[in-house]
Amino acid sequence: MTSGFRCSALALVGFNLGGMSPAPAQNAPVVVAILPFEDRGSYGQEKEVYRALELGIPATIAAELSSHSELRLADPNRVARLLGTSKVGARARLDAATAARIGKETGARYAITGTFADFYGKFRLEARIVDTESGQIVKVVTNKDPSLQDRRDLYRIVQQVGHQVLAQASTARSGSPPLDADTRIIPTEALTEYSLGLLYERQGDAGKASQHFNRALSAFPNYPEAREGAQRVRSP
């Protein structure tokens, strides 16, 4: 994630999707918008945590994807503005048609949105890849493996879904390098605190946002996204 990420559930990445329309130029990345993810009725933690994960999950997927050569970051502020002026409410589902419209208006070829549900520690995450031209969902990826559905493995769940999305990019690019194994495993506590930092940052409470970003760093010192968040809310 770049320092340009601002108090929003959004980040943007570009990639080319396997089996879909080719990029305008060979090996040129296709702009893709990562949009908010929705809590579909989770239980077992404070509702504030789930509101925060609606921000933290897409931000973490974007961070996972952004280091790969197939991808590029686009301006997230434009997406945030379009979401703000759309009729999508804070708790309303972002359907495929709306995701496609917002993505297309940002110049994105594909949009990614999704849902999650935590039922007392059993965590399911689903990401939907939407073609902004047709408005159709062209791929759904999820952590369907029963051995990877424990909330204590939340980062690995997000990472797996992110890598499935990246695999769609890799299959369309001749000579595309294999996926790199990410050696870091962010503890669920740190990811949750980071997400809470994003939530309070969006609400304009720099003090609480700073506390949560710093708690994330205490739980996992090698957490550049949390460090960037802490720096943002300290900025005048």
N, C-alpha and C positions, 0 to 999 in steps of 0.2 A: 504494500500500500504506500502511496506517496504522501508527502506532506500536504498535497492539495486536497486530500480527503477532508471534508468538513462535515461535522455533526449531522450526518445523514446516514440512512441505511444503504446508501448507494455507493457503488464503484463501477467503473466501466473497464471492460477488457476487450481486446480484439482477437479473433481467431477464425480459422476456416473450418467448416463443419463437414465431416465425412458424409458422402452420399447426398450432399445438398448443392445448391448453385455455387459454381466456382467464383473465386474472387475476381475483381476486374482485371488485375494483373497477376501473373503467375507468382505464387508464394507471397503475395501481399496479404497482410492480415485483414480480416473483416471485423469491423467494429461491432462489439456486442455490449449491450447494457445489462448489468446485473442489478436487478430491481429488488424491492423489499421481499422478505420471506414472511409468511404468516403463521402465527401460533394457531393451531386448529383445535385448541381445547386441552391444554396441558394441566396436569395435576401433580402435586408433590412439592412444589416450591412456591415462593411468593410470586404473585402475578407480575410484580415489577421485574423479576428475573426474566420472565418470558417476554415481556415487552422489550427488554434489553436485548435478548437473543434475536429478536426480529431485526435488530441492527447488526449485532455481532456476527451472526452466521453469514450473511452476504458479504460483510466486510472481510471475514476470514477466508471465504472462498476466493474473493478478489485478490487477497494477499497471496494465497496459494498459487493462483494462476499467473500473477503478474511477473514472476521471475523467469518465465519461459519465453524463448525467442519467438514462438508462434504468436505471442500476444502483445498487445500494447494498451496502455491506459488512455482513455479519452477523458474529456472534461466532465466530472461528475456534477458540477454546479448546474449545468444546463438541464440534466435529468431531474435534479432536485426541484428546479423551478417548474418544470413541466408537471411533475407530480403534485406540486403545491397548487397549481392552477387547474388540475384535473378534478373530477368529481369523486375520486377515490378517497373514501373516509379513512380515518386512522385505523379502524378495525375492519374495514371492508376488504373482501378478497380482491386481489389484483388478477382479473381474469385474462385469458390469452388475448382477447381483442384489445383490451386496454393496454396490456404490456406491449403488444405489437404497435399500437398507435404511438405510445410514448417513445418506444425504441426507434421507430421510423422517423419521428420528428427530431430526434437527436442525430440522425444519420446512421443509426445502427442497423446492421443487416439482421441480427438476431438479438433477442432479449431473453434473459434468464430470470425467472422468479421461482417461487416454490413455497412449500409449507413444512412445518415440523410439528411433532406431537410428542410430549413427554408424559408417560403415564406411570408415575411413581418410580421413575428411574429407567423405564424402557423407552428408549429414544428412537423415533423414526424421522428421517429427513428425506424430502423429495424435492428435486430440482426439475423444472420444466424448461426446455429450450424452445423458444417461440420464433417462428419465421415472421419477420416484420412485414414482408411483402404479402404473404398469404393470410397472416393472422392465425396460422395453424400451429399446434404443438407438434414439433417434429421429433422430439426425443424426451423421454422421462428417465431420470436416473435417481436411484435411491439406495439406501443401505439395507438391502433385503437379506443380507447374510445374518442369520440369527445370532451368530457369535460376535457381531459388531453392532449391538443395539443397546448397550449399557451406557447410561449417561456418564459414567466415570470415564468412558472412552470418547467423550464428545468431540475432542479435536480430531481423533482418528476417523470418526464418522464424517465430519465435515471434509477432512482431507481426502477420504475415499471418494466422496461425491464429486469434489473438485477435480480429482484426477480422472474420473469417468467423463466429465465434461471435456477435460483436456484431451482425452483419448479420441474424442470426436474430431478435434482439430488435427491431431497427428495423423489420422488415417487418410486425410485428404491431401497431405503434403508429401510429395516425393522427396525421399531423402530426409524426412523428418526424424530428429533424434529421438531415442527412446525416453520414456518418462524418467526423470531423476527421482530417486528415493529421497524423501525429505527426512532427515535424521532427527529433527526436533519433534518432540511431543509436548505440546502445551497442556499443562494440567487443567482439568475442568474448572477448578477454582480460579485460575488465572484468566481463562477465556471468559468466564462469567463476570469477573471484575472488570475486564476490558470492555465487555458489552455494556455493563452498567455505566462505565465512563462515557461511552458513546451516547447512551440514553440521556444522561444529565448534561452532556455537552449540547445535544440537540435542544434540550429544554432551557439552555442558557444559564445553567448553574455551574459556573466554572469551578467553584470551591468543591462541590461534591464530585464533579467529574475528575478533578485532580486527585482526590482521595482514592477513587476507584482505579484510576490508571496506575497510581503508585502502589496500590495493593496488588494489582496484577503483576507489576514488576517485582514486588517482594516475593510473590509466589513463583515467578518465573523470570529471573533477571534478564535472560536473553530473549526479550520480547520487543522487537523494534516497533511494532505497531502501537503497543502501549506506551513506549517511550515517546513516539511521535505525538500521541494523544496528549500526554502530559505536557509536552512542549507547546502544543497548540493552545491549551487552555491557560498556560502561563503567559502567552504573548499578549502585549497590550492591545 
